[in-house]
Amino acid sequence: MKILITGATGLIGTELVKALLAKGHTINYLTTSVSKIESKPNYHGFYWNPQQSKIDENCIFGVDVIVHLAGANIAKRWTNAYKQEIIESRTLASELLYNLVKKNPNQVKQFVSASGTAIYPESFDKVYDENSTETEDSFLSNVVKKWEQSADRFQVLGLKVCKLRTGIVLSNLGGALPEMVKPIKMGFGSVMGNGKQLQSWIHIYDLVAMFSFAIENQLKGVYNAVSPNPTNNLDLTTVIAKALKKPLFLPNIPEFVMKLLLGEMSYLLFSSKNLSSQKIIDEGFQFQFINIKEAIEDLYSLKKCC
Ligand SMILES: NC(=O)c1ccc[n+]([C@@H]2O[C@H](COP(=O)([O-])OP(=O)(O)OC[C@H]3O[C@@H](n4cnc5c(N)ncnc54)[C@H](OP(=O)(O)O)[C@@H]3O)[C@@H](O)[C@H]2O)c1
């Protein structure tokens, strides 16, 4: 298949591209950086700028599936201007792709979009699945709602729309995990708050496999892209410290301290999401990593890394 990917140069995109190329697919990708445009066999970059409604329309020819991963990183201070960028980098980008598909002759059959777990309410005991109609009233939850609505528009054009509500992606190459690892490695690691907040995570290997699975099985609808066993912040911090053979002796960090340091973004450290991944399992998807200890050891065992 020929697959057009946005955000292909990011943490998830880079690994997804490698996996799809290895399976024999052809990749077109859209990037906002001219310097990231490459053209190799089966791998061709095209320029776009969603804020300025600019796109190289050649990117769509022969494409069967669009994967939309692009979006401004949420792990930066949420000023009002940056909040706007977080939303628009996702929704304006979808709109530009929508107009591209609508205007040009094409054979695109499926639109697969990354999405987030922030849409679900805070939860410790109750497990939420994709049928839940309860949503949270927070900035990120509203981002997810707008992001998914912008993806759903592709149904009007007759495309199958698949949204992967992705939990915390565990990779040693970027994202949240290396940020958690840094202080622990220096001996300053500690638990956030009471450490009971649940963190629905997914190993990068499984997430990439899930995107491939969604494409190759032409899935439509919403799927939680989280491992079947969420962990809590205390266990996650402890498992990382053990994998790195580092002690944890500092007191827990109170939520108000992180709020002072990070502002509203401290939400990312203290929110608790308890989510089911049964729907994708019922489709036949098999997770490689269902246990947090094995996932962290895979990424950070002293033999393999650092
Ligand atoms: N990593 C996680 O834990 C996680 C969890 C849940 C959901 N997600 C979502 O999954 C998607 C991919 O995540 P990721 O971790 O791979 O992200 P990432 O490493 O930050 O990469 C995102 C890519 O989006 C493009 N981008 C950045 N700012 C942009 C802007 N203002 N306008 C248009 N494009 C922009 C960039 O590509 P170019 O420079 O090539 O344009 C960048 O490489 C994101 O939408 C993210 O919110 C990630």
The ligand as a Gaussian input file, in Angstrom:
#p B3LYP/6-31G(d) Opt

LIG

0 1
 N        4.122000      10.361000      22.487000
 C        3.051000      10.141000      23.267000
 O        3.165000       9.704000      24.450000
 C        1.659000      10.395000      22.713000
 C        0.553000      10.008000      23.491000
 C       -0.727000      10.244000      23.004000
 C       -0.908000      10.863000      21.784000
 N        0.186000      11.229000      21.062000
 C       -0.042000      11.944000      19.784000
 O        0.495000      11.229000      18.688000
 C        0.990000      12.147000      17.712000
 C        2.450000      11.823000      17.429000
 O        3.153000      11.854000      18.673000
 P        4.741000      11.930000      18.760000
 O        5.104000      11.593000      20.168000
 O        5.370000      11.180000      17.645000
 O        4.948000      13.494000      18.544000
 P        6.266000      14.309000      18.195000
 O        7.490000      13.483000      18.382000
 O        6.180000      15.604000      18.917000
 O        6.115000      14.565000      16.606000
 C        5.011000      15.233000      16.075000
 C        5.331000      15.723000      14.670000
 O        4.313000      16.653000      14.313000
 C        4.841000      17.681000      13.502000
 N        4.498000      18.984000      14.093000
 C        4.960000      19.537000      15.247000
 N        4.424000      20.742000      15.444000
 C        3.611000      20.969000      14.379000
 C        2.785000      22.048000      13.985000
 N        2.685000      23.156000      14.726000
 N        2.075000      21.924000      12.819000
 C        2.163000      20.815000      12.064000
 N        2.953000      19.761000      12.366000
 C        3.653000      19.842000      13.507000
 C        6.357000      17.521000      13.477000
 O        6.700000      17.031000      12.175000
 P        7.490000      17.926000      11.098000
 O        8.566000      18.666000      11.838000
 O        8.037000      16.909000      10.144000
 O        6.489000      18.830000      10.483000
 C        6.638000      16.473000      14.531000
 O        7.670000      15.597000      14.140000
 C        0.813000      13.560000      18.291000
 O       -0.331000      14.159000      17.752000
 C        0.649000      13.302000      19.775000
 O       -0.132000      14.281000      20.433000
 C        1.467000      11.019000      21.485000

